[in-house]
């Protein structure tokens, strides 16, 4: 009888403690964020107050920024990078930013945080570009600069450019964005006029790239795509020091004067990390 009473009045075992995601240490979540890309960090930040707080840590976003972000902030925004939150710096660089009289544009790839750049044809030296017998300047919604150069007809084609810039560490590919045919709009639909396309089947275009550290590349391409934009790979270059200005020269030419050529659109040069080349070629 006594043992029964003692059993009835003894305290019941407590249930195991319940944990929620808010019980996780904020610094542990922040360390986890460093292994994720920026898109996943933003998604997880909406889970709870603690996940949101961890996503504001400076060291999380500094790990997503390119090594040259300090240079970019000073050049593009005329700001002191040490005075800005790294999350804000990332957000600022995520949007395409124009510079050098709006002839160049920089942006960070959303999934990788890698720096990409485009250079408008207006930032290049083009033989005869101001002679309207040979070249036309056309507005275009298909260009990020909203304008393209259209070659009507020429004997001697030569396009070149130079760039001095402080790049982040890594390997980069350089491409010319070209299209055979003049873009038009018919009844609200995209079309392409091919009347002036000629002279591109005889010999390939010659592309060349040289860098201040001695790297050099030459490539040749026939323009096979008609009516659609194509990215023609010039070559790759590698940057090892993110604090030193890096100089590159690039060119495109077809100087065989035995025949004329025409009907070509030139939009821009694109520079992107080598790991993004496949994605670029799918655009």
Backbone as numpy.savetxt, mean C-alpha at the origin, in Angstrom:
# Nx Ny Nz CAx CAy CAz Cx Cy Cz
-28.06 -40.84 65.76 -28.90 -39.62 65.76 -28.04 -38.38 65.76
-26.97 -38.41 66.60 -26.08 -37.25 66.67 -25.37 -37.01 65.36
-24.94 -38.12 64.74 -24.22 -37.97 63.47 -25.14 -37.42 62.40
-26.41 -37.78 62.44 -27.38 -37.27 61.47 -27.56 -35.78 61.63
-27.66 -35.32 62.90 -27.84 -33.89 63.16 -26.63 -33.10 62.71
-25.43 -33.64 62.98 -24.21 -32.91 62.59 -24.11 -32.81 61.07
-24.58 -33.84 60.40 -24.56 -33.79 58.93 -25.50 -32.73 58.41
-26.69 -32.61 59.08 -27.68 -31.65 58.60 -27.24 -30.21 58.83
-26.48 -29.96 59.92 -26.14 -28.58 60.22 -24.75 -28.19 59.72
-23.99 -29.14 59.13 -22.66 -28.80 58.61 -22.80 -27.95 57.35
-21.88 -27.01 57.13 -21.99 -26.12 55.96 -21.85 -26.89 54.66
-22.65 -26.49 53.67 -22.59 -27.12 52.35 -21.31 -26.67 51.63
-20.72 -27.51 50.81 -19.51 -27.11 50.06 -19.83 -25.95 49.11
-18.93 -24.99 49.06 -19.13 -23.83 48.20 -18.92 -24.20 46.74
-19.72 -23.60 45.85 -19.52 -23.88 44.41 -18.19 -23.27 43.96
-17.60 -23.85 42.95 -16.32 -23.30 42.46 -16.52 -21.86 41.97
-15.52 -21.01 42.16 -15.67 -19.61 41.74 -15.85 -19.50 40.23
-16.63 -18.55 39.84 -16.89 -18.32 38.43 -16.02 -17.16 37.94
-15.38 -17.39 36.80 -14.53 -16.36 36.22 -15.18 -15.83 34.94
-14.94 -14.57 34.69 -15.38 -13.97 33.43 -14.15 -13.41 32.71
-14.33 -13.02 31.46 -13.20 -12.49 30.71 -12.67 -11.19 31.33
-13.52 -10.50 32.11 -13.06 -9.28 32.77 -12.07 -9.57 33.89
-11.94 -10.84 34.29 -10.99 -11.20 35.34 -9.57 -11.38 34.79
-9.45 -11.41 33.48 -8.12 -11.57 32.89 -7.31 -10.29 33.10
-6.03 -10.40 33.43 -5.21 -9.20 33.61 -5.07 -8.44 32.29
-5.21 -7.13 32.38 -5.17 -6.30 31.18 -3.84 -6.41 30.45
-2.74 -6.51 31.21 -1.43 -6.58 30.55 -1.25 -7.90 29.80
-1.89 -8.98 30.29 -1.82 -10.26 29.57 -2.56 -10.18 28.23
-3.71 -9.50 28.27 -4.47 -9.34 27.02 -3.67 -8.48 26.03
-3.02 -7.43 26.55 -2.22 -6.58 25.68 -1.08 -7.36 25.04
-0.44 -8.25 25.79 0.63 -9.07 25.22 0.08 -10.00 24.14
-1.12 -10.50 24.35 -1.74 -11.34 23.32 -2.01 -10.52 22.05
-2.45 -9.25 22.25 -2.73 -8.39 21.10 -1.50 -8.20 20.22
-0.32 -8.23 20.81 0.90 -8.01 20.03 1.11 -9.10 18.99
0.49 -10.26 19.20 0.64 -11.38 18.26 -0.44 -11.36 17.17
-1.39 -10.46 17.30 -2.51 -10.41 16.36 -2.36 -9.22 15.42
-3.08 -9.28 14.29 -3.07 -8.12 13.41 -4.08 -7.09 13.92
-4.01 -5.90 13.35 -4.82 -4.78 13.85 -6.31 -5.04 13.73
-6.72 -5.73 12.68 -8.15 -6.02 12.49 -8.69 -6.87 13.63
-7.94 -7.90 14.02 -8.38 -8.77 15.12 -8.36 -8.03 16.46
-7.40 -7.14 16.66 -7.35 -6.36 17.90 -8.62 -5.52 18.03
-9.03 -4.89 16.95 -10.23 -4.04 16.98 -11.49 -4.87 17.25
-11.53 -6.07 16.70 -12.70 -6.94 16.93 -12.77 -7.37 18.39
-11.65 -7.79 18.95 -11.65 -8.27 20.33 -11.86 -7.14 21.33
-11.51 -5.91 20.95 -11.66 -4.79 21.87 -13.12 -4.56 22.26
-14.03 -5.05 21.45 -15.45 -4.88 21.76 -16.02 -5.91 22.71
-15.20 -6.86 23.15 -15.72 -7.92 24.01 -16.06 -7.43 25.42
-15.21 -6.57 25.98 -15.44 -6.13 27.35 -14.61 -4.89 27.64
-14.84 -4.34 28.83 -14.11 -3.14 29.26 -12.61 -3.41 29.34
-12.23 -4.60 29.85 -10.81 -4.92 30.01 -10.13 -5.09 28.64
-10.81 -5.74 27.72 -10.25 -5.92 26.38 -10.11 -4.57 25.68
-11.06 -3.69 25.94 -11.00 -2.34 25.36 -9.81 -1.57 25.93
-9.62 -1.66 27.22 -8.51 -0.95 27.84 -7.16 -1.46 27.36
-7.05 -2.79 27.22 -5.79 -3.37 26.75 -5.46 -2.93 25.33
-6.51 -2.70 24.54 -6.31 -2.30 23.14 -5.85 -0.86 23.01
-5.77 -0.13 24.10 -5.30 1.25 24.06 -3.83 1.39 24.44
-3.20 0.28 24.78 -1.80 0.34 25.22 -0.89 0.77 24.07
0.01 1.68 24.35 0.91 2.19 23.32 1.77 1.09 22.70
2.27 0.17 23.55 3.19 -0.83 23.02 2.48 -1.81 22.08
1.15 -1.95 22.22 0.39 -2.80 21.30 0.43 -2.22 19.89
0.14 -0.93 19.79 0.05 -0.31 18.46 1.41 0.01 17.89
2.39 0.22 18.75 3.74 0.44 18.22 4.24 -0.81 17.51
3.79 -1.98 17.98 4.19 -3.23 17.33 3.55 -3.39 15.96
2.48 -2.65 15.67 1.80 -2.72 14.37 2.33 -1.68 13.39
3.02 -0.68 13.89 3.48 0.42 13.04 4.78 0.05 12.33
4.99 0.59 11.12 6.28 0.39 10.45 7.39 1.10 11.21
8.63 0.65 11.03 9.74 1.21 11.79 9.96 2.69 11.51
9.51 3.16 10.36 9.73 4.57 9.99 8.55 5.46 10.34
7.69 5.03 11.28 6.49 5.81 11.56 6.80 7.21 12.08
7.91 7.36 12.82 8.28 8.68 13.30 8.56 9.63 12.15
9.29 9.15 11.16 9.56 9.94 9.96 8.26 10.29 9.23
7.35 9.33 9.11 6.08 9.56 8.41 5.25 10.63 9.12
5.19 10.57 10.44 4.39 11.54 11.19 4.95 12.95 11.01
6.27 13.06 11.06 6.88 14.39 10.88 6.70 14.91 9.46
6.88 14.05 8.47 6.82 14.50 7.07 5.39 14.77 6.61
4.48 13.87 6.96 3.12 13.94 6.42 2.19 14.84 7.24
2.42 14.92 8.54 1.51 15.66 9.41 2.16 16.82 10.15
3.48 16.94 10.02 4.22 17.98 10.72 3.93 17.94 12.21
3.92 16.72 12.76 3.66 16.51 14.19 4.88 15.88 14.85
4.94 15.99 16.18 5.98 15.32 16.96 5.44 13.95 17.37
6.00 12.86 16.86 5.40 11.53 17.12 5.34 11.16 18.59
6.28 11.66 19.41 6.29 11.33 20.84 5.10 11.91 21.58
4.45 12.90 20.99 3.30 13.53 21.65 1.97 12.86 21.30
2.01 11.88 20.43 0.78 11.25 19.96 0.67 9.82 20.50
-0.56 9.40 20.76 -0.78 8.01 21.12 -0.52 7.15 19.89
0.08 5.98 20.10 0.42 5.12 18.97 -0.83 4.62 18.25
-1.91 4.46 18.99 -3.17 4.06 18.36 -3.65 5.14 17.39
-3.49 6.40 17.78 -3.88 7.50 16.91 -2.97 7.60 15.69
-1.68 7.33 15.90 -0.74 7.35 14.77 -1.14 6.29 13.75
-1.47 5.10 14.24 -1.88 4.02 13.33 -3.13 4.43 12.55
-4.09 5.01 13.23 -5.32 5.44 12.57 -5.04 6.52 11.52
-4.13 7.43 11.82 -3.79 8.49 10.87 -3.15 7.93 9.60
-2.28 6.93 9.77 -1.56 6.38 8.62 -2.38 5.37 7.85
-3.46 4.90 8.43 -4.30 3.91 7.75 -5.02 4.53 6.56
-5.31 5.81 6.66 -5.97 6.51 5.55 -4.94 7.00 4.54
-5.22 6.88 3.24 -4.27 7.36 2.23 -3.97 8.85 2.42
-2.68 9.20 2.40 -2.24 10.57 2.62 -1.43 11.03 1.42
-1.80 12.16 0.85 -1.07 12.74 -0.28 0.04 13.65 0.22
1.11 13.72 -0.58 2.20 14.65 -0.28 2.96 14.95 -1.56
3.95 15.84 -1.48 4.71 16.29 -2.65 3.77 16.79 -3.74
3.03 17.87 -3.41 2.09 18.49 -4.35 1.06 17.49 -4.86
0.66 16.58 -3.98 -0.39 15.58 -4.27 0.01 14.63 -5.40
1.31 14.46 -5.66 1.76 13.52 -6.68 2.11 12.15 -6.10
2.13 12.05 -4.78 2.44 10.77 -4.13 1.43 10.51 -3.02
1.23 9.22 -2.74 0.26 8.83 -1.72 0.79 7.63 -0.94
0.60 7.68 0.37 1.05 6.60 1.26 -0.14 6.09 2.07
-0.15 4.80 2.34 -1.16 4.22 3.22 -0.61 2.94 3.83
-1.20 2.52 4.93 -0.84 1.24 5.55 -1.86 0.19 5.14
-1.38 -0.97 4.78 -2.27 -2.09 4.48 -3.01 -2.48 5.76
-4.33 -2.60 5.69 -5.14 -2.81 6.89 -4.83 -4.13 7.59
-4.55 -5.16 6.84 -4.38 -6.48 7.46 -2.97 -6.70 8.01
-1.97 -6.05 7.40 -0.59 -6.29 7.82 0.08 -5.09 8.47
-0.44 -3.89 8.26 0.20 -2.69 8.76 1.43 -2.29 7.97
1.67 -2.93 6.81 2.83 -2.62 5.98 2.57 -1.36 5.14
3.64 -0.60 4.90 3.52 0.65 4.17 3.51 0.42 2.66
2.58 1.09 1.98 2.49 1.05 0.53 2.54 2.49 0.01
2.93 2.64 -1.26 3.03 3.98 -1.84 2.64 3.94 -3.31
2.03 5.03 -3.77 1.73 5.20 -5.19 2.27 6.56 -5.63
2.78 6.61 -6.86 3.33 7.84 -7.42 2.58 8.12 -8.71
1.92 9.27 -8.80 1.15 9.64 -9.97 2.08 9.90 -11.16
1.54 9.76 -12.36 2.31 10.09 -13.57 2.76 11.55 -13.54
2.04 12.39 -12.78 2.42 13.80 -12.69 3.74 13.98 -11.92
4.14 12.96 -11.19 5.40 13.02 -10.45 6.55 12.38 -11.22
6.37 12.13 -12.52 7.40 11.50 -13.34 7.81 12.42 -14.49
8.94 12.09 -15.11 9.39 12.77 -16.31 8.96 11.94 -17.51
8.15 12.54 -18.38 7.60 11.83 -19.54 7.93 12.63 -20.79
8.63 12.01 -21.72 9.01 12.71 -22.94 7.76 13.12 -23.72
7.65 14.43 -23.99 6.54 14.95 -24.80 5.22 15.06 -24.08
5.21 15.00 -22.76 3.94 14.95 -22.03 3.11 16.21 -22.23
3.73 17.35 -22.48 2.98 18.60 -22.64 2.59 18.88 -24.08
2.95 18.00 -24.99 2.57 18.15 -26.40 1.29 17.35 -26.64
0.20 18.05 -26.86 -1.10 17.39 -26.98 -1.24 16.57 -28.26
-0.27 16.67 -29.17 -0.29 15.79 -30.34 0.01 14.35 -29.93
0.72 14.20 -28.82 1.16 12.88 -28.40 0.44 12.37 -27.15
0.25 13.26 -26.18 -0.33 12.85 -24.91 -1.58 13.66 -24.58
-2.53 13.01 -23.90 -3.71 13.69 -23.35 -3.75 13.45 -21.85
-4.26 14.43 -21.11 -4.44 14.29 -19.66 -5.93 14.09 -19.41
-6.31 12.92 -18.92 -7.72 12.57 -18.80 -8.14 12.42 -17.35
-9.32 12.94 -16.99 -9.86 12.63 -15.65 -10.30 11.17 -15.61
-10.14 10.53 -14.47 -10.52 9.12 -14.38 -10.82 8.74 -12.95
-11.97 8.11 -12.74 -12.33 7.59 -11.43 -11.64 6.26 -11.15
-10.95 5.72 -12.17 -10.24 4.46 -11.99 -8.84 4.65 -11.43
-8.46 5.90 -11.23 -7.15 6.21 -10.67 -7.33 6.78 -9.27
-6.45 6.42 -8.34 -6.51 6.98 -7.00 -6.16 8.46 -7.02
-5.51 8.93 -8.11 -5.20 10.35 -8.26 -6.22 11.07 -9.13
-7.21 10.33 -9.62 -8.33 10.87 -10.42 -7.87 11.49 -11.73
-6.71 11.11 -12.23 -6.24 11.57 -13.53 -5.25 10.57 -14.09
-5.25 10.39 -15.41 -4.31 9.50 -16.08 -3.72 10.21 -17.29
-2.58 9.70 -17.75 -1.97 10.21 -18.98 -2.25 9.19 -20.09
-2.74 9.70 -21.21 -3.10 8.81 -22.33 -2.20 9.11 -23.53
-1.49 8.10 -23.97 -0.59 8.22 -25.11 -1.37 7.96 -26.40
-1.47 8.99 -27.23 -2.18 8.84 -28.51 -1.29 8.17 -29.56
-0.09 8.74 -29.77 0.85 8.14 -30.71 2.21 8.79 -30.52
3.26 7.98 -30.58 4.61 8.50 -30.39 5.60 7.52 -31.02
6.75 8.03 -31.43 7.82 7.18 -31.91 8.72 6.72 -30.76
8.93 7.63 -29.82 9.91 7.42 -28.75 9.18 7.53 -27.42
9.08 6.42 -26.70 8.41 6.42 -25.40 9.45 6.31 -24.30
9.44 7.28 -23.40 10.38 7.26 -22.28 9.73 7.90 -21.06
9.64 7.15 -19.98 9.07 7.61 -18.71 10.06 7.27 -17.61
10.36 8.23 -16.74 11.30 7.95 -15.66 10.93 8.73 -14.41
11.47 8.32 -13.30 11.20 9.01 -12.04 12.26 8.68 -11.01
12.32 9.52 -9.98 13.24 9.33 -8.86 12.48 9.52 -7.56
12.93 8.85 -6.54 12.31 8.97 -5.22 13.37 8.82 -4.15
13.39 9.75 -3.21 14.22 9.63 -2.02 13.28 9.62 -0.82
13.36 8.54 -0.05 12.38 8.35 1.03 12.99 7.46 2.10
12.52 7.63 3.32 12.96 6.78 4.42 11.96 5.63 4.56
12.34 4.47 4.07 11.47 3.30 4.07 11.67 2.48 5.34
10.66 1.69 5.72 10.87 0.73 6.80 11.71 -0.44 6.30
12.22 -1.23 7.22 13.02 -2.40 6.85 12.14 -3.40 6.09
12.68 -3.97 5.04 11.94 -4.98 4.29 12.27 -4.97 2.82
11.63 -5.87 2.08 11.79 -5.96 0.63 10.52 -5.44 -0.03
10.71 -4.63 -1.08 9.60 -3.97 -1.75 9.65 -4.24 -3.25
8.47 -4.33 -3.86 8.36 -4.46 -5.30 7.85 -3.16 -5.90
8.31 -2.85 -7.12 7.88 -1.63 -7.82 7.19 -2.03 -9.11
6.02 -1.43 -9.36 5.17 -1.78 -10.50 4.71 -0.52 -11.23
4.58 -0.62 -12.56 3.89 0.40 -13.34 2.44 -0.06 -13.56
1.50 0.85 -13.38 0.08 0.54 -13.62 -0.31 1.09 -14.99
-0.60 0.19 -15.93 -0.83 0.57 -17.32 -2.10 -0.10 -17.86
-2.62 0.48 -18.92 -3.75 -0.12 -19.61 -3.69 0.21 -21.09
-3.91 -0.80 -21.92 -4.05 -0.56 -23.36 -5.50 -0.22 -23.64
-5.72 0.91 -24.31 -7.07 1.35 -24.62 -7.47 2.57 -23.81
-8.31 3.40 -24.41 -8.76 4.64 -23.77 -10.07 4.40 -23.03
-10.10 4.62 -21.72 -11.34 4.37 -20.96 -12.44 5.36 -21.35
-13.64 4.83 -21.52 -14.80 5.66 -21.86 -15.99 5.20 -21.03
-17.08 5.93 -21.18 -18.31 5.59 -20.47 -19.46 5.58 -21.46
-20.09 4.44 -21.62 -21.20 4.30 -22.56 -22.46 3.94 -21.80
-23.40 4.85 -21.83 -24.68 4.63 -21.15 -24.49 4.24 -19.69
-23.53 4.91 -19.05 -23.29 4.66 -17.64 -22.46 3.43 -17.35
-21.95 2.77 -18.38 -21.16 1.57 -18.18 -19.73 1.80 -18.65
-18.81 1.16 -17.94 -17.40 1.28 -18.31 -17.15 0.62 -19.65
-16.39 1.31 -20.50 -16.01 0.76 -21.80 -14.59 1.19 -22.09
-14.04 0.67 -23.19 -12.66 0.99 -23.55 -12.56 1.12 -25.07
-12.03 2.25 -25.53 -11.86 2.51 -26.95 -10.48 2.02 -27.37
-10.45 1.11 -28.34 -9.19 0.49 -28.76 -8.71 1.02 -30.11
-9.33 2.07 -30.63 -9.03 2.54 -31.99 -7.56 2.92 -32.17
-6.94 3.49 -31.14 -5.57 3.98 -31.29 -4.52 3.00 -30.76
-4.93 1.82 -30.32 -3.99 0.85 -29.80 -3.20 0.23 -30.95
-1.89 0.41 -30.94 -1.03 -0.18 -31.98 0.43 -0.11 -31.54
1.25 -0.96 -32.13 2.69 -0.89 -31.96 3.27 -1.58 -30.74
2.45 -2.33 -30.00 2.97 -2.94 -28.77 3.34 -4.41 -28.93
3.09 -4.96 -30.12 3.38 -6.38 -30.35 4.76 -6.63 -30.94
5.40 -5.56 -31.43 6.70 -5.75 -32.11 7.83 -6.01 -31.13
7.91 -5.18 -30.09 8.97 -5.32 -29.09 8.40 -5.05 -27.71
8.99 -5.63 -26.68 8.46 -5.42 -25.31 8.87 -4.06 -24.77
8.14 -3.62 -23.77 8.54 -2.45 -23.00 9.70 -2.85 -22.09
10.64 -1.93 -21.92 11.78 -2.19 -21.05 11.63 -1.39 -19.76
11.73 -2.07 -18.63 11.60 -1.43 -17.32 12.93 -1.58 -16.59
13.26 -0.54 -15.80 14.53 -0.57 -15.08 14.37 0.06 -13.70
15.09 -0.49 -12.73 15.07 0.01 -11.36 16.49 -0.02 -10.81
16.91 1.08 -10.18 18.21 1.11 -9.51 18.05 1.80 -8.17
18.84 1.37 -7.19 18.75 1.91 -5.83 20.10 2.44 -5.38
20.06 3.30 -4.36 21.28 3.96 -3.89 22.26 3.01 -3.23
21.82 1.81 -2.86 22.73 0.83 -2.25 23.30 -0.14 -3.28
23.12 0.16 -4.57 23.69 -0.66 -5.62 22.77 -1.70 -6.21
21.58 -1.88 -5.67 20.65 -2.86 -6.22 20.17 -2.39 -7.59
19.96 -3.35 -8.49 19.59 -3.00 -9.87 18.74 -4.13 -10.45
17.71 -3.76 -11.21 16.83 -4.75 -11.83 16.37 -4.25 -13.19
16.27 -5.16 -14.13 15.76 -4.87 -15.47 14.74 -5.94 -15.82
13.62 -5.52 -16.40 12.60 -6.48 -16.83 12.00 -6.01 -18.16
11.43 -6.92 -18.90 10.79 -6.60 -20.17 9.42 -7.29 -20.23
8.43 -6.53 -20.68 7.07 -7.05 -20.73 6.39 -6.65 -22.03
5.71 -7.61 -22.65 4.76 -7.28 -23.71 3.44 -6.91 -23.05
2.78 -5.92 -23.59 1.49 -5.49 -23.04 0.39 -6.37 -23.63
0.04 -7.39 -22.89 -0.93 -8.36 -23.39 -2.37 -8.00 -23.02
-2.54 -7.38 -21.86 -3.90 -7.05 -21.41 -4.43 -5.86 -22.20
-5.67 -5.98 -22.66 -6.32 -4.89 -23.39 -7.64 -4.56 -22.70
-7.83 -3.28 -22.41 -9.09 -2.85 -21.81 -9.15 -2.98 -20.31
-8.08 -3.47 -19.68 -8.04 -3.61 -18.22 -6.68 -3.17 -17.69
-6.68 -2.65 -16.49 -5.44 -2.20 -15.89 -4.59 -3.39 -15.50
-3.29 -3.25 -15.72 -2.34 -4.29 -15.33 -1.18 -3.69 -14.55
-0.61 -4.48 -13.66 0.56 -4.07 -12.88 1.79 -4.80 -13.44
2.73 -4.03 -13.97 3.91 -4.59 -14.62 5.11 -4.45 -13.68
5.61 -5.61 -13.26 6.66 -5.66 -12.24 7.99 -5.21 -12.83
8.58 -4.18 -12.23 9.87 -3.66 -12.66 10.99 -4.41 -11.96
10.89 -4.54 -10.64 11.91 -5.22 -9.86 11.68 -5.02 -8.37
12.56 -5.59 -7.56 12.46 -5.50 -6.11 13.70 -4.80 -5.54
13.54 -4.22 -4.38 14.68 -3.66 -3.65 14.49 -3.92 -2.16
15.61 -3.98 -1.44 15.59 -4.30 -0.02 16.16 -3.15 0.79
15.47 -2.82 1.87 15.89 -1.74 2.77 16.30 -2.37 4.10
17.46 -1.99 4.60 17.98 -2.54 5.85 18.04 -1.53 6.99
18.04 -0.23 6.65 18.15 0.81 7.68 16.94 1.73 7.60
16.04 1.70 8.60 14.82 2.51 8.54 15.02 3.97 8.92
16.24 4.37 9.22 16.48 5.76 9.62 17.32 6.54 8.61
17.67 5.91 7.50 18.49 6.54 6.48 17.69 6.72 5.20
17.70 7.90 4.59 16.99 8.09 3.31 17.50 7.11 2.25
16.58 6.58 1.47 16.86 5.58 0.45 16.43 6.15 -0.89
17.31 6.08 -1.89 17.02 6.69 -3.18 16.85 5.60 -4.25
15.78 5.72 -5.03 15.58 4.80 -6.14 15.30 5.58 -7.41
15.66 4.98 -8.54 15.34 5.51 -9.86 14.63 4.41 -10.64
13.62 4.77 -11.41 12.86 3.78 -12.16 12.51 4.36 -13.53
12.31 3.47 -14.49 12.00 3.95 -15.85 11.23 2.91 -16.64
10.58 3.40 -17.68 9.87 2.56 -18.65 10.16 3.16 -20.02
10.55 2.33 -20.98 10.89 2.88 -22.29 10.61 1.87 -23.40
10.39 2.44 -24.58 10.31 1.67 -25.82 10.78 2.64 -26.89
12.09 2.58 -27.19 12.70 3.62 -28.02 13.07 3.11 -29.41
12.42 2.03 -29.84 12.61 1.55 -31.21 11.82 2.47 -32.15
12.53 3.27 -32.93 11.88 4.28 -33.76 11.51 3.75 -35.15
11.47 2.43 -35.32 11.06 1.88 -36.61 9.54 1.86 -36.77
8.81 2.14 -35.70 7.36 2.12 -35.77 6.78 3.00 -34.66
5.57 3.47 -34.86 4.89 4.25 -33.82 4.13 3.30 -32.90
3.75 3.83 -31.75 2.91 3.08 -30.81 1.96 4.06 -30.13
0.81 3.57 -29.74 -0.18 4.45 -29.13 -1.30 3.68 -28.47
-2.22 4.45 -27.89 -3.38 3.85 -27.23 -3.07 3.30 -25.85
-2.11 3.92 -25.14 -1.69 3.41 -23.83 -2.02 4.41 -22.73
-2.58 3.93 -21.62 -2.85 4.75 -20.44 -1.79 4.48 -19.38
-1.28 5.57 -18.81 -0.34 5.50 -17.70 -0.99 6.15 -16.49
-1.10 5.37 -15.43 -1.72 5.89 -14.20 -0.66 6.24 -13.16
0.12 5.26 -12.74 1.00 5.49 -11.60 2.05 4.40 -11.49
2.95 4.59 -10.56 3.88 3.57 -10.09 3.45 3.20 -8.68
3.43 1.91 -8.39 3.03 1.43 -7.06 4.21 0.69 -6.43
4.49 1.01 -5.17 5.53 0.34 -4.40 4.85 -0.34 -3.21
5.05 -1.64 -3.07 4.42 -2.36 -1.95 5.37 -3.44 -1.44
5.21 -3.88 -0.19 6.02 -4.98 0.33 5.88 -6.22 -0.53
6.96 -6.97 -0.66 6.94 -8.15 -1.52 5.87 -9.16 -1.11
5.56 -9.24 0.20 4.55 -10.21 0.62 3.14 -9.83 0.17
2.98 -8.61 -0.34 1.66 -8.18 -0.82 1.58 -8.20 -2.35
2.61 -8.67 -3.03 2.63 -8.62 -4.49 1.49 -9.42 -5.10
1.24 -10.62 -4.58 0.19 -11.46 -5.15 -1.17 -10.78 -5.05
-1.42 -10.14 -3.92 -2.70 -9.45 -3.74 -2.82 -8.27 -4.71
-1.70 -7.56 -4.92 -1.70 -6.43 -5.85 -2.05 -6.90 -7.25
-1.48 -7.99 -7.68 -1.72 -8.48 -9.03 -3.15 -8.96 -9.24
-3.88 -9.18 -8.14 -5.29 -9.60 -8.24 -6.22 -8.42 -8.35
-5.74 -7.19 -8.06 -6.61 -6.02 -8.11 -7.07 -5.77 -9.53
